[in-house]
Every structure is written in C-alpha cells, then in structure tokens.
Amino acid sequence: MSDEILEQNALEDPDDDLIVLEDENGECIRFQFLEMVRTDDKPYAVLMPLEDSDDEGGVVIVEIVDLGKDSEHYDAVTDEVLLDRIFEQFREENKDKYDFE
C-alpha cells in the first residue's frame, strides 16, 4: 500500500470483518479485518487485501485513529521497524489461528 493516509469509505456488513478503504488515488480496496493489535498503547488493524494487490500474500497494517462519534480514520504505517514489531506481535498472538510460512 501507499504511504498516504487511508480513510474508511464503507463498512459492508457490521457483522462481517470486511471493510473498504480508499487509497490516495480514490481507488476503493476491500480488506478482511484480521485482528487489532495494541503496540505502544496505540491500536493497529491488521488487514488482508481481498483483491489482487502489489503485496503478494501480505497484510496491510494501519493505525486506527478514533475520531469520536463511532467514526474511525486509518493512517498507513510507514516505519518499517514499527511494522515489523506489530506484525511479529500479531504473529505471536495468532500462531494457533493462522498458518505463517
């Protein structure tokens, strides 16, 4: 994904873990919400793209920013060290749930 800010565009079904984010080019991308991970007292969402993407088999990690009034904003995480820490925490917490290769 890009280093640009992603914003939540639509939630298809509140009971589904599917969300649609809009990238910096106005393109809508569908994701499956896998897990929320807290690192350094900040919440991050680990998302799996549902359509073809440049990240072959990879996940996207975004910071969840609470805007109040049941509204959220997602900021792309660009710090590679932070991304690695978040993903390793996600991997450790979900080692029995997902097959990591």
N, C-alpha and C positions, 0 to 999 in steps of 0.2 A: 504494500500500500504506500501511499504517499506520505510525506512529512506534513501535509496540510491537515487542518482541522476537519474532522468528520462530525457531522451532526445527524441526530436521529431524524429520519424522514417519516417513517411509518412503522407501526407495530401491527403485523398482520393478524395475530390472534394472541390475546393476552395469556392464554393457556399454552401457547406454543413457545418454543425458545427461538423463534425466528424473528429477526429484525432486519430492517432495510436502512442502510446508511448511504448518505450522498457524499461522493468524493468532491475534490476541488474542481473537477470538470463538470459537475452537475449530474454525473452518472450515478444511478442507483445500483447498489450492490447488496445482494441478500446474504445474510450470515446466519449461522446457527450459534446461539449463545451457549458456550460450553460451561463456563464457570466464572465466578467472580473471585479474584484473588486480592487480598489486602497485603500491601507491601509499604513500609514506611508510613503507616496509618492512612494510606490512600487506596481507594478501591480501583481495581483494574478489571476489565472484561476480557476474557479470552474467547475469541470468535473464530469460527471456521467458515471460510467463504463457501457458498453453495454453488456458485457458478465458477467457470474456469477463471483462473487468476494467474498473475505472474508468480505468486508464491506457491509453487507446486507442492501440494500436500501440506503446506504450512498454515499456521494460525496467524491471526492478527490480534495484537494486544493494544487496547485503548484505555486511557484513563477515563473513569466515569466522574463527571462533574455535575453535582446536584445543583440545579437551578431553582429548586423550590417548586411548590405547587405541582408536584408529581411530574416534573419536567427534568430531563437529563440532557447533557451535552457530552459528546465523546471527543477527547483530544488524542490524536495519534501520539504514540510514544516513540521518540526518535533516538533516545540514548541507548546505544547498543548494550552497555553494561547493565542498565536497568532492565531492558528487555530480557536479557539472559537470566537475571535474578528472578524476574516474575515468572518466566517460563519454567525455570528449574523448580520454583515453589509449586507451580501448577502441576508439574510432572510428579513431584514427590507426593503431593496431596491426592493425586488421582491415579497413582500407579496401578491400582487394582481395577480402575474403571475403564481406562483406555490402554491400547496397545502402543507403546512408544518404541520405535525402532531407530 
